[in-house]
Amino acid sequence: MKPGRFATFALMALFALTAATVRAADAAAGSPAAAKNRIVFQVNEDDSKKWNTVLSNVNNVQEELGKVEVTVVAIGPGLGMLKADALTANRVQDAMAAGVRFVACGNSMQAMHLTRDDMIDNIAYAKAGYVEIMRLQQQGWAYIRP
């Protein structure tokens, strides 16, 4: 190999190694390029139109971003969205089948005298809905309150 070609080859190898190292460092540091798409929606209203809007927004986010983690936290009057007899129960179950996690606030359930038997099967529960939202935000989740 001629000396000029060797130098070119060595520079290309060094560049490739440097680029790989930078990508690995960015991923380890949690750079925006390495960030996951995660979003939490808050629902705290007793309004089936609002619930349907949230479910449509969730679907839009999934269509736009593809792989995305979505959690919907229902607090206070928003718990109606997660009741087994809710007008939105079928849409909630469809969203769950598409990977959306729904969380009911335990404090609100207690105050409203609701039990797990009143709720849609396979939803998650948090002692305090606002604390659940806070924890998710601390983990880098985007927060939406439509």
GROMACS elastic network, one bead per residue, 0.5 to 0.9 nm:
[ bonds ]
;  ai    aj funct       b0    kb
    1     4     6  0.83320   500
    1     5     6  0.65197   500
    1     6     6  0.64576   500
    2     5     6  0.53901   500
    2     6     6  0.63661   500
    2     7     6  0.88801   500
    3     6     6  0.51520   500
    3     7     6  0.63303   500
    3     8     6  0.87352   500
    4     7     6  0.52663   500
    4     8     6  0.63127   500
    4     9     6  0.86548   500
    5     8     6  0.50409   500
    5     9     6  0.60395   500
    5    10     6  0.84929   500
    6    10     6  0.60005   500
    6    11     6  0.85249   500
    7    10     6  0.50346   500
    7    11     6  0.61163   500
    7    12     6  0.85850   500
    8    11     6  0.51692   500
    8    12     6  0.62009   500
    8    13     6  0.86370   500
    9    12     6  0.51515   500
    9    13     6  0.61839   500
    9    14     6  0.85895   500
   10    13     6  0.51092   500
   10    14     6  0.60948   500
   10    15     6  0.85681   500
   11    14     6  0.50117   500
   11    15     6  0.60677   500
   11    16     6  0.86109   500
   12    15     6  0.50638   500
   12    16     6  0.61982   500
   12    17     6  0.86163   500
   13    16     6  0.51660   500
   13    17     6  0.61741   500
   13    18     6  0.85749   500
   14    17     6  0.51371   500
   14    18     6  0.60782   500
   14    19     6  0.85818   500
   15    18     6  0.50991   500
   15    19     6  0.61057   500
   15    20     6  0.85991   500
   16    19     6  0.51724   500
   16    20     6  0.61997   500
   16    21     6  0.86171   500
   17    20     6  0.51749   500
   17    21     6  0.61689   500
   17    22     6  0.86790   500
   18    21     6  0.50650   500
   18    22     6  0.61787   500
   18    23     6  0.86723   500
   19    22     6  0.51378   500
   19    23     6  0.62387   500
   19    24     6  0.86478   500
   20    23     6  0.51603   500
   20    24     6  0.61949   500
   20    25     6  0.86169   500
   21    24     6  0.51124   500
   21    25     6  0.61146   500
   21    26     6  0.85703   500
   22    25     6  0.50549   500
   22    26     6  0.60717   500
   22    27     6  0.85884   500
   23    26     6  0.51018   500
   23    27     6  0.62028   500
   23    28     6  0.86480   500
   23    33     6  0.88290   500
   23    34     6  0.87307   500
   24    27     6  0.51452   500
   24    28     6  0.62048   500
   24    29     6  0.86031   500
   25    28     6  0.50806   500
   25    29     6  0.60677   500
   25    30     6  0.86021   500
   25    31     6  0.87039   500
   26    29     6  0.50749   500
   26    30     6  0.61590   500
   26    31     6  0.51611   500
   26    32     6  0.83138   500
   26    33     6  0.74431   500
   26    34     6  0.68340   500
   27    30     6  0.52276   500
   27    31     6  0.60399   500
   27    32     6  0.86194   500
   27    33     6  0.74184   500
   27    35     6  0.79800   500
   28    31     6  0.77694   500
   28    34     6  0.81770   500
   29    34     6  0.84217   500
   30    33     6  0.78717   500
   30    34     6  0.57369   500
   30    35     6  0.60854   500
   31    34     6  0.52581   500
   31    35     6  0.62169   500
   32    36     6  0.83741   500
   33    36     6  0.86445   500
   35    38     6  0.87932   500
   35   140     6  0.85458   500
   36    67     6  0.87050   500
   36    68     6  0.73666   500
   36    69     6  0.81478   500
   36   140     6  0.86780   500
   36   141     6  0.86745   500
   37    65     6  0.75062   500
   37    67     6  0.72023   500
   37    69     6  0.62804   500
   37    70     6  0.85613   500
   37   141     6  0.77545   500
   37   142     6  0.82775   500
   38    68     6  0.56676   500
   38    70     6  0.59316   500
   38    71     6  0.81613   500
   38   136     6  0.89428   500
   38   140     6  0.75866   500
   38   142     6  0.62163   500
   38   143     6  0.89634   500
   39    61     6  0.89270   500
   39    68     6  0.76462   500
   39    69     6  0.63311   500
   39    70     6  0.50895   500
   39    71     6  0.64783   500
   39    72     6  0.85707   500
   39   136     6  0.86110   500
   39   137     6  0.88194   500
   39   140     6  0.87881   500
   39   141     6  0.51316   500
   39   143     6  0.59609   500
   39   144     6  0.73458   500
   40    69     6  0.84111   500
   40    70     6  0.58249   500
   40    72     6  0.56623   500
   40    73     6  0.72085   500
   40   133     6  0.70986   500
   40   136     6  0.74376   500
   40   137     6  0.81661   500
   40   141     6  0.64442   500
   40   142     6  0.61094   500
   40   143     6  0.50847   500
   40   144     6  0.61741   500
   40   145     6  0.85273   500
   41    54     6  0.77129   500
   41    58     6  0.83581   500
   41    70     6  0.77508   500
   41    71     6  0.62938   500
   41    73     6  0.61994   500
   41    74     6  0.85547   500
   41   133     6  0.85125   500
   41   142     6  0.85304   500
   41   143     6  0.61046   500
   41   145     6  0.57250   500
   41   146     6  0.75698   500
   42    54     6  0.89356   500
   42    71     6  0.86732   500
   42    72     6  0.59542   500
   42    73     6  0.50663   500
   42    74     6  0.61989   500
   42    75     6  0.75615   500
   42    78     6  0.86018   500
   42   129     6  0.87961   500
   42   130     6  0.87265   500
   42   133     6  0.77749   500
   42   143     6  0.77024   500
   42   144     6  0.63678   500
   42   145     6  0.50301   500
   42   146     6  0.74745   500
   43    46     6  0.87216   500
   43    50     6  0.83316   500
   43    51     6  0.75132   500
   43    54     6  0.79714   500
   43    72     6  0.71281   500
   43    73     6  0.61126   500
   43    75     6  0.62111   500
   43    76     6  0.84997   500
   43    77     6  0.83536   500
   43    78     6  0.51446   500
   43    79     6  0.79184   500
   43    81     6  0.83816   500
   43   145     6  0.68827   500
   43   146     6  0.77378   500
   44    73     6  0.83832   500
   44    74     6  0.58561   500
   44    76     6  0.55776   500
   44    77     6  0.54988   500
   44    79     6  0.72647   500
   44   145     6  0.88829   500
   45    48     6  0.86107   500
   45    50     6  0.74443   500
   45    51     6  0.82056   500
   45    74     6  0.86006   500
   45    75     6  0.80260   500
   45    76     6  0.73775   500
   45    77     6  0.51028   500
   45    79     6  0.81894   500
   45    80     6  0.84509   500
   45    81     6  0.89307   500
   46    50     6  0.80673   500
   46    51     6  0.82883   500
   46    76     6  0.83723   500
   46    78     6  0.52235   500
   46    79     6  0.77452   500
   46    80     6  0.63760   500
   46    81     6  0.77625   500
   47    50     6  0.52799   500
   47    51     6  0.63616   500
   47    52     6  0.88099   500
   47    77     6  0.84201   500
   47    78     6  0.76917   500
   47    80     6  0.83884   500
   47    81     6  0.83717   500
   48    52     6  0.61297   500
   48    53     6  0.84753   500
   48    80     6  0.84411   500
   48    81     6  0.72627   500
   48    86     6  0.83948   500
   48    87     6  0.70401   500
   48    88     6  0.71847   500
   49    52     6  0.51816   500
   49    53     6  0.61720   500
   49    54     6  0.86888   500
   50    54     6  0.61762   500
   50    55     6  0.86382   500
   50   146     6  0.79543   500
   51    54     6  0.51048   500
   51    55     6  0.62675   500
   51    56     6  0.86250   500
   51    78     6  0.81048   500
   51    81     6  0.63532   500
   51    88     6  0.71811   500
   52    55     6  0.50261   500
   52    56     6  0.61074   500
   52    57     6  0.85199   500
   52    88     6  0.69065   500
   52    91     6  0.81978   500
   53    56     6  0.50248   500
   53    57     6  0.60823   500
   53    58     6  0.85726   500
   53   146     6  0.82009   500
   54    58     6  0.61211   500
   54    59     6  0.85992   500
   54    72     6  0.86968   500
   54   145     6  0.89688   500
   54   146     6  0.69266   500
   55    58     6  0.50367   500
   55    59     6  0.62623   500
   55    60     6  0.86369   500
   55    88     6  0.87797   500
   55    91     6  0.73289   500
   55    92     6  0.74112   500
   55    95     6  0.75881   500
   56    59     6  0.50537   500
   56    60     6  0.61520   500
   56    61     6  0.86600   500
   57    61     6  0.61545   500
   57    62     6  0.85945   500
   57   146     6  0.88091   500
   58    61     6  0.51648   500
   58    62     6  0.62633   500
   58    63     6  0.86734   500
   58    70     6  0.73760   500
   58    72     6  0.87997   500
   58    95     6  0.81745   500
   58   100     6  0.82755   500
   59    62     6  0.51039   500
   59    63     6  0.61740   500
   59    64     6  0.86245   500
   59    95     6  0.78059   500
   60    63     6  0.50973   500
   60    64     6  0.60979   500
   60    65     6  0.85277   500
   61    64     6  0.51399   500
   61    65     6  0.59177   500
   61    66     6  0.78130   500
   61    68     6  0.78816   500
   61    70     6  0.87434   500
   62    65     6  0.53924   500
   62    66     6  0.52036   500
   62    67     6  0.69386   500
   62    68     6  0.62855   500
   62    69     6  0.85940   500
   62    70     6  0.83285   500
   62    98     6  0.89919   500
   63    66     6  0.55163   500
   63    67     6  0.87740   500
   65    68     6  0.62554   500
   68    99     6  0.89344   500
   69    99     6  0.75381   500
   69   100     6  0.70140   500
   69   101     6  0.82419   500
   69   141     6  0.89432   500
   70    99     6  0.75197   500
   70   100     6  0.51308   500
   70   101     6  0.62602   500
   70   102     6  0.85627   500
   71   100     6  0.58156   500
   71   102     6  0.56673   500
   71   103     6  0.72511   500
   72   100     6  0.75198   500
   72   101     6  0.62796   500
   72   103     6  0.61279   500
   72   104     6  0.86345   500
   73    78     6  0.85653   500
   73    79     6  0.87502   500
   73   101     6  0.84786   500
   73   102     6  0.59621   500
   73   104     6  0.60560   500
   73   105     6  0.72634   500
   73   126     6  0.89030   500
   73   129     6  0.63299   500
   73   130     6  0.82934   500
   73   132     6  0.78370   500
   73   133     6  0.72574   500
   74    77     6  0.79722   500
   74    79     6  0.50948   500
   74    80     6  0.82645   500
   74    81     6  0.74264   500
   74    82     6  0.75150   500
   74   102     6  0.75493   500
   74   103     6  0.61391   500
   74   104     6  0.51072   500
   74   105     6  0.61808   500
   74   108     6  0.89355   500
   74   129     6  0.69718   500
   75    78     6  0.51758   500
   75    79     6  0.56954   500
   75   103     6  0.87363   500
   75   104     6  0.65616   500
   75   105     6  0.52796   500
   75   106     6  0.85523   500
   75   107     6  0.84960   500
   75   108     6  0.61478   500
   75   109     6  0.84041   500
   75   128     6  0.84375   500
   75   129     6  0.58767   500
   75   130     6  0.77604   500
   76    79     6  0.58301   500
   76    80     6  0.84348   500
   76   105     6  0.74249   500
   76   107     6  0.83791   500
   76   109     6  0.74811   500
   76   111     6  0.83852   500
   76   112     6  0.78781   500
   76   129     6  0.89272   500
   77    80     6  0.60808   500
   77    81     6  0.84580   500
   77   108     6  0.81021   500
   77   112     6  0.86525   500
   78    81     6  0.58008   500
   78    82     6  0.78721   500
   78   104     6  0.88480   500
   79    82     6  0.53961   500
   79    83     6  0.66844   500
   79   104     6  0.64661   500
   79   105     6  0.76472   500
   79   108     6  0.77604   500
   79   109     6  0.75351   500
   79   119     6  0.86453   500
   80    83     6  0.52300   500
   80    84     6  0.87299   500
   80    85     6  0.85995   500
   80    86     6  0.63240   500
   80   119     6  0.87206   500
   81    84     6  0.85752   500
   81    85     6  0.89740   500
   81    86     6  0.58757   500
   81    87     6  0.77336   500
   81    88     6  0.62658   500
   81    89     6  0.70675   500
   81    92     6  0.80254   500
   82    85     6  0.83826   500
   82    86     6  0.67220   500
   82    88     6  0.78749   500
   82    89     6  0.66365   500
   82    92     6  0.74467   500
   82   102     6  0.79316   500
   82   103     6  0.85589   500
   82   104     6  0.73603   500
   82   118     6  0.87062   500
   82   119     6  0.57379   500
   82   120     6  0.57454   500
   82   123     6  0.79859   500
   83    86     6  0.52306   500
   83    87     6  0.89051   500
   83    88     6  0.87418   500
   83    89     6  0.70175   500
   83   117     6  0.89279   500
   83   118     6  0.57493   500
   83   120     6  0.55096   500
   84    87     6  0.88448   500
   84    88     6  0.89780   500
   84    89     6  0.60712   500
   84   117     6  0.82275   500
   84   118     6  0.59193   500
   84   121     6  0.76298   500
   85    88     6  0.83197   500
   85    89     6  0.66380   500
   85   118     6  0.80041   500
   85   119     6  0.80341   500
   85   120     6  0.81108   500
   86    89     6  0.50995   500
   86    90     6  0.84402   500
   86   120     6  0.88111   500
   87    90     6  0.76508   500
   87    91     6  0.85834   500
   88    91     6  0.52799   500
   88    92     6  0.60925   500
   88    93     6  0.86547   500
   89    92     6  0.50805   500
   89    93     6  0.62016   500
   89    94     6  0.86409   500
   89   120     6  0.69951   500
   90    93     6  0.50961   500
   90    94     6  0.61794   500
   90    95     6  0.86341   500
   91    95     6  0.61388   500
   91    96     6  0.85386   500
   92    95     6  0.50509   500
   92    96     6  0.61531   500
   92    97     6  0.86379   500
   92   100     6  0.85648   500
   92   102     6  0.81722   500
   92   120     6  0.84460   500
   93    97     6  0.62136   500
   93    98     6  0.86744   500
   93   120     6  0.78995   500
   93   121     6  0.86128   500
   93   122     6  0.89945   500
   94    97     6  0.50485   500
   94    98     6  0.64291   500
   94    99     6  0.89495   500
   94   100     6  0.88631   500
   95    99     6  0.65203   500
   95   100     6  0.54502   500
   95   101     6  0.81994   500
   96    99     6  0.50556   500
   96   101     6  0.61320   500
   96   102     6  0.74686   500
   96   122     6  0.86298   500
   96   123     6  0.83220   500
   97   100     6  0.72093   500
  101   123     6  0.69784   500
  101   124     6  0.71933   500
  102   122     6  0.86833   500
  102   123     6  0.53507   500
  102   124     6  0.59368   500
  102   125     6  0.82027   500
  103   123     6  0.59992   500
  103   125     6  0.50626   500
  103   126     6  0.65295   500
  103   129     6  0.76023   500
  103   132     6  0.86026   500
  104   107     6  0.89699   500
  104   108     6  0.80839   500
  104   109     6  0.75680   500
  104   119     6  0.87907   500
  104   123     6  0.73203   500
  104   124     6  0.63191   500
  104   126     6  0.62390   500
  104   127     6  0.84841   500
  104   128     6  0.85941   500
  104   129     6  0.68425   500
  105   108     6  0.53882   500
  105   109     6  0.62678   500
  105   110     6  0.87810   500
  105   125     6  0.61463   500
  105   126     6  0.52842   500
  105   127     6  0.59308   500
  105   128     6  0.52678   500
  105   130     6  0.80134   500
  105   132     6  0.85580   500
  106   110     6  0.61392   500
  106   111     6  0.86017   500
  106   125     6  0.63157   500
  106   126     6  0.56266   500
  106   128     6  0.59252   500
  106   129     6  0.72771   500
  107   110     6  0.51804   500
  107   111     6  0.62586   500
  107   112     6  0.86449   500
  107   126     6  0.83226   500
  107   127     6  0.59071   500
  107   128     6  0.57078   500
  107   129     6  0.77340   500
  108   111     6  0.50220   500
  108   112     6  0.60310   500
  108   113     6  0.83683   500
  108   114     6  0.83496   500
  108   127     6  0.88233   500
  108   128     6  0.78987   500
  108   129     6  0.81933   500
  109   112     6  0.51124   500
  109   113     6  0.58846   500
  109   115     6  0.67841   500
  109   116     6  0.86763   500
  110   114     6  0.61156   500
  110   115     6  0.76901   500
  111   114     6  0.78165   500
  114   117     6  0.80009   500
  114   118     6  0.61755   500
  114   119     6  0.79933   500
  115   118     6  0.53811   500
  115   119     6  0.70672   500
  116   119     6  0.52015   500
  116   120     6  0.79823   500
  116   121     6  0.81674   500
  117   120     6  0.79003   500
  117   121     6  0.81629   500
  119   122     6  0.88129   500
  119   123     6  0.78564   500
  120   123     6  0.63957   500
  125   128     6  0.86651   500
  125   129     6  0.84050   500
  126   129     6  0.58975   500
  126   131     6  0.82514   500
  126   132     6  0.65135   500
  127   131     6  0.81375   500
  127   132     6  0.81637   500
  128   131     6  0.53337   500
  128   132     6  0.63790   500
  128   133     6  0.89063   500
  129   132     6  0.50297   500
  129   133     6  0.63589   500
  129   134     6  0.86720   500
  130   133     6  0.50358   500
  130   134     6  0.61383   500
  130   135     6  0.86229   500
  131   135     6  0.61006   500
  131   136     6  0.85687   500
  132   135     6  0.51844   500
  132   136     6  0.62612   500
  132   137     6  0.86665   500
  133   136     6  0.51613   500
  133   137     6  0.61913   500
  133   138     6  0.86525   500
  133   141     6  0.87673   500
  133   143     6  0.78230   500
  134   137     6  0.50933   500
  134   138     6  0.62087   500
  134   139     6  0.87301   500
  135   138     6  0.50447   500
  135   139     6  0.63972   500
  135   140     6  0.89172   500
  135   141     6  0.88149   500
  136   139     6  0.50414   500
  136   140     6  0.65796   500
  136   141     6  0.54077   500
  136   142     6  0.82497   500
  136   143     6  0.85185   500
  137   140     6  0.50715   500
  137   142     6  0.64455   500
  137   143     6  0.67860   500
  138   141     6  0.72047   500
